[in-house]
Amino acid sequence: MPVALALLLALVAGVGLAVQSRINSQLGIELQDSVGAALVSFGTGFAAVVLFALVRPKVRAKLRAVPGLLRRRVYPRWYLLAGVVGALYVFAQAATVGPIGLSLFTIAIVTGQMASGLLMDRLGIGAGRKIAVSGARITGAVLAFLAAVLAASAHFGSSKAVGPLVLFMLIPLLSGLLQSVQQGVLGQIGTAHGSPVISTLLNFGVGTVALLAVWVVQAAIIGRADLLTGQWWLYLGGPLGTMILAAATICVASTGVLLMTLTVIGGQLVGALAVDIFWPSAGSVVGPETLLGIGLTGVALLIAARASGPRSAR
């Protein structure tokens, strides 16, 4: 895919992530069950991918080839654990966006992504080639992180419980650290199977099984197993997630993990701004810091884009 088109797709995926985070958070509140909300999101996403795969003859053919490719070990088996990383991300959405707000959630995710994105590109995971860690690329990553901090600085200032907020941020921070790994290995899985649909299906399948196991244990302990709510639109987070993940899997092969991550971050900031304006929560804060943060992210994207050309890859 041309880099410009891949970047546009990644930007749209970032906006979708902000919307998905708000939906899954609201579902967790309605169900009073963060694990259950994550299971619903991942389970419906898995069902959507399976349905899509079954109605596409070419995808069905590639799906039938999956067992043989797994037996031949065309990629390490541990790559399948990317689904657990995805499950952790959706759980983080459901469990922490409400208590800490979308801005702080984004900061924690960005912190983890920036720390691991450079390493993934340097190891050649995702793009299929090693991408040099240049000063310009590091500058772009740092600027993107500072932009996220700036956009949420007003929220930090209004917080009366910094300690608990920091503890809540550890969950999305860990998710962000692992997310670059997930995006990188899913890019290679998609390449091995010849379709991002297969990598997306495997991701959601493994994640759904992991979340189901945790939810069953939780239900047995607390004696409550209710995943129903009358607000049908709260179940759209899963299908939305499948489109976001498929877009990221397609983009990473053209852009590399870091540049794709930076673009998704830009989309997340724009999406968070729109959500805070049109679908505000208790912690929503919209001010000049948010707008300046979005502008700084744009600068970071330009710097990283210039540093991610052919000369910076080896």
C-alpha positions in Angstrom: 0.0 0.0 0.0 1.3 3.5 -0.8 2.6 5.2 2.4 0.3 8.2 2.1 -2.8 6.0 1.9 -1.5 3.8 4.8 -1.1 6.9 6.9 -4.6 8.1 6.2 -6.0 4.7 7.1 -4.0 4.7 10.3 -5.3 8.1 11.2 -8.9 6.9 10.8 -8.0 3.8 12.9 -6.8 6.2 15.7 -10.1 8.1 15.7 -11.9 4.7 15.9 -9.8 3.7 18.9 -11.0 6.8 20.8 -14.6 6.0 20.0 -14.1 2.3 20.9 -12.5 3.2 24.2 -15.6 5.3 25.2 -18.0 2.6 24.1 -16.3 -0.2 26.0 -15.9 2.0 29.0 -19.6 2.8 29.0 -20.4 -0.9 28.5 -18.3 -1.7 31.6 -20.2 0.8 33.6 -23.6 -0.5 32.5 -22.7 -4.1 33.2 -20.7 -3.2 36.3 -18.2 -5.8 35.0 -15.0 -4.7 33.2 -13.9 -8.2 32.3 -17.4 -9.0 31.0 -17.4 -5.8 28.9 -14.0 -6.8 27.4 -15.4 -10.3 26.7 -18.4 -8.9 25.0 -16.3 -6.6 22.9 -13.8 -9.3 21.9 -16.5 -11.9 21.4 -18.6 -9.8 19.1 -15.5 -8.8 17.2 -14.5 -12.4 16.8 -18.0 -13.3 15.5 -17.8 -10.4 13.0 -14.5 -11.6 11.6 -15.7 -15.2 11.4 -18.8 -14.1 9.5 -16.7 -12.0 7.1 -14.3 -14.8 6.5 -17.0 -17.3 5.7 -18.7 -15.2 3.1 -15.4 -14.5 1.2 -14.3 -17.5 -0.9 -10.6 -16.3 -1.1 -10.5 -15.8 2.7 -12.1 -19.3 3.3 -9.4 -20.8 1.2 -6.7 -19.1 3.2 -8.5 -20.1 6.4 -8.4 -23.8 5.4 -4.6 -23.4 5.0 -4.1 -22.1 8.5 -3.5 -25.6 10.2 -0.9 -26.5 7.6 1.0 -23.2 8.1 0.9 -23.6 11.8 2.3 -27.2 11.6 5.1 -25.9 9.3 5.9 -23.2 11.9 6.2 -20.4 9.3 6.3 -18.0 12.2 6.9 -18.6 16.0 3.9 -20.1 17.8 4.2 -17.4 20.5 3.0 -14.8 17.9 -0.5 -16.1 18.6 -0.3 -14.6 22.1 -0.9 -11.2 20.4 -4.5 -12.0 21.0 -3.9 -11.8 24.7 -2.3 -8.4 24.3 -5.4 -7.3 22.4 -7.6 -8.6 25.2 -5.6 -6.7 27.8 -6.1 -3.5 25.7 -9.9 -3.9 25.6 -10.0 -4.7 29.3 -7.9 -1.5 30.0 -10.5 0.5 28.0 -13.4 -1.0 30.0 -11.7 -0.7 33.4 -9.8 2.5 33.3 -11.2 5.1 30.9 -14.1 5.8 33.4 -11.9 6.3 36.5 -9.0 8.2 34.8 -10.6 9.7 31.7 -9.8 9.3 28.0 -6.9 11.8 28.1 -5.0 10.0 30.8 -5.8 6.7 29.3 -4.2 7.9 26.0 -1.1 9.2 27.8 -0.5 5.8 29.4 -1.0 4.0 26.1 1.3 6.5 24.3 4.0 6.1 26.9 4.1 2.3 26.4 3.9 2.6 22.6 6.7 5.1 22.4 9.0 2.9 24.6 8.4 -0.2 22.5 7.8 1.1 19.0 11.4 2.0 18.4 12.6 -1.4 19.5 10.1 -3.2 17.3 11.3 -1.3 14.2 14.9 -1.8 15.2 14.4 -5.6 15.4 12.5 -5.6 12.1 9.2 -6.9 13.5 6.2 -5.7 11.5 7.7 -4.1 8.4 9.8 -7.2 7.7 13.0 -5.1 7.7 15.1 -3.3 10.3 14.5 0.4 10.5 17.3 2.5 12.0 16.8 4.3 15.3 17.9 7.8 14.2 17.9 11.0 16.2 15.0 12.3 14.1 12.9 9.2 14.8 13.5 9.5 18.6 12.7 13.2 18.4 9.4 12.4 16.7 8.5 9.9 19.3 9.4 12.2 22.2 7.3 15.1 20.6 4.3 12.8 20.2 4.5 11.8 23.9 4.9 15.5 24.9 1.9 16.3 22.8 -0.2 13.7 24.6 0.9 15.0 28.0 0.2 18.6 26.9 -3.3 17.7 25.7 -4.1 16.1 29.1 -2.3 18.6 31.3 -5.5 20.3 32.3 -6.9 17.0 33.5 -3.8 16.4 35.6 -4.3 19.8 37.2 -7.9 19.2 38.2 -7.2 15.7 39.7 -7.6 15.4 43.4 -6.4 11.8 43.6 -3.2 11.6 41.7 -2.0 8.4 43.5 -5.0 6.3 42.5 -5.0 7.7 39.0 -1.3 6.6 38.6 -2.2 3.1 39.8 -5.1 2.9 37.3 -2.7 4.1 34.5 -0.4 1.1 35.0 -2.9 -1.1 33.2 -3.0 0.9 29.9 0.7 1.5 30.3 1.4 -2.2 30.3 -1.0 -2.6 27.4 0.8 0.2 25.4 4.2 -1.5 26.0 2.9 -4.7 24.5 0.8 -3.1 21.8 3.7 -2.4 19.5 4.7 -6.0 19.8 1.2 -7.0 18.9 1.0 -4.8 15.9 4.4 -6.0 14.7 3.7 -9.7 15.0 0.2 -9.4 13.5 1.8 -7.7 10.5 4.0 -10.8 10.0 1.2 -13.2 10.7 -0.9 -11.4 8.1 2.0 -11.6 5.6 2.5 -15.3 6.3 -1.2 -16.1 5.7 -1.5 -13.7 2.8 -4.4 -11.9 4.4 -4.9 -9.4 7.3 -8.3 -11.1 7.9 -6.6 -14.3 9.0 -4.3 -12.5 11.5 -7.3 -10.5 12.8 -9.3 -13.7 13.2 -6.5 -15.5 15.1 -6.0 -12.4 17.3 -9.7 -12.2 18.3 -10.0 -15.9 18.7 -7.1 -16.2 21.1 -8.2 -13.1 23.0 -11.8 -14.3 23.3 -10.7 -17.6 24.8 -8.4 -15.8 27.3 -11.1 -13.4 28.4 -13.7 -16.2 28.6 -11.5 -18.2 30.9 -11.0 -15.2 33.2 -14.7 -14.3 33.2 -15.8 -17.8 34.0 -13.5 -17.9 37.0 -14.7 -14.4 38.1 -18.4 -15.4 37.7 -17.8 -18.5 39.8 -16.2 -16.4 42.6 -18.7 -13.6 42.7 -21.8 -15.6 41.7 -22.8 -13.2 39.0 -22.8 -13.7 35.2 -24.8 -11.0 33.4 -23.6 -9.7 30.0 -26.9 -8.1 28.9 -27.9 -4.5 28.6 -30.7 -2.8 26.9 -28.4 -0.3 25.0 -27.6 -2.3 21.9 -25.1 0.2 20.5 -22.8 -0.6 23.4 -22.1 -3.9 21.6 -20.5 -2.2 18.6 -17.1 -1.9 20.2 -16.1 -5.4 19.0 -16.9 -5.0 15.3 -15.3 -1.6 15.4 -12.2 -3.1 16.9 -11.9 -5.7 14.1 -11.8 -2.9 11.5 -9.2 -0.9 13.5 -7.0 -3.9 13.9 -7.2 -4.9 10.3 -6.3 -1.3 9.3 -3.3 -1.4 11.6 -2.2 -4.7 10.3 -2.3 -3.5 6.7 -0.6 -0.2 7.5 2.4 -1.5 9.5 4.0 -3.3 6.5 4.2 0.0 4.6 5.0 2.4 7.4 6.8 0.4 10.1 5.6 0.2 13.7 6.7 3.6 14.9 5.3 5.8 12.1 2.1 3.8 12.1 1.9 4.3 15.9 2.5 8.0 15.6 -0.3 8.4 13.1 -2.7 6.3 15.2 -1.8 8.6 18.1 -2.7 11.6 16.1 -6.1 10.0 15.2 -6.6 9.2 18.9 -6.1 12.8 19.9 -8.5 14.1 17.3 -11.0 11.4 18.2 -10.6 12.2 21.9 -11.2 15.8 21.2 -14.4 15.0 19.3 -15.6 12.6 22.0 -14.9 15.1 24.8 -17.0 17.8 22.9 -19.9 15.7 21.6 -20.0 12.8 24.1 -18.4 14.2 27.3 -17.8 12.2 30.4 -17.2 13.4 34.0 -13.5 13.8 33.3 -13.7 15.5 29.9 -11.6 18.7 29.6 -11.3 20.7 26.3 -9.0 23.7 26.3 -6.1 25.2 24.4 -3.8 22.5 25.7 -5.7 19.9 23.7 -5.5 21.9 20.5 -1.8 22.6 21.0 -1.2 18.9 21.7 -2.8 17.9 18.4 -0.6 20.5 16.5 2.5 19.2 18.2 1.6 15.6 17.2 1.4 16.8 13.6 4.9 18.1 13.8 6.1 14.8 15.3 4.4 13.0 12.4 6.3 15.1 9.8 9.6 14.5 11.6 9.1 10.8 11.8 7.9 10.6 8.2 11.0 12.2 6.9 13.2 9.9 9.0 11.3 6.8 7.9 12.1 7.1 4.2 14.3 4.6 2.3 17.5 6.0 3.5 16.7 5.3 7.1 15.9 1.6 6.6 18.5 -1.0 6.5 
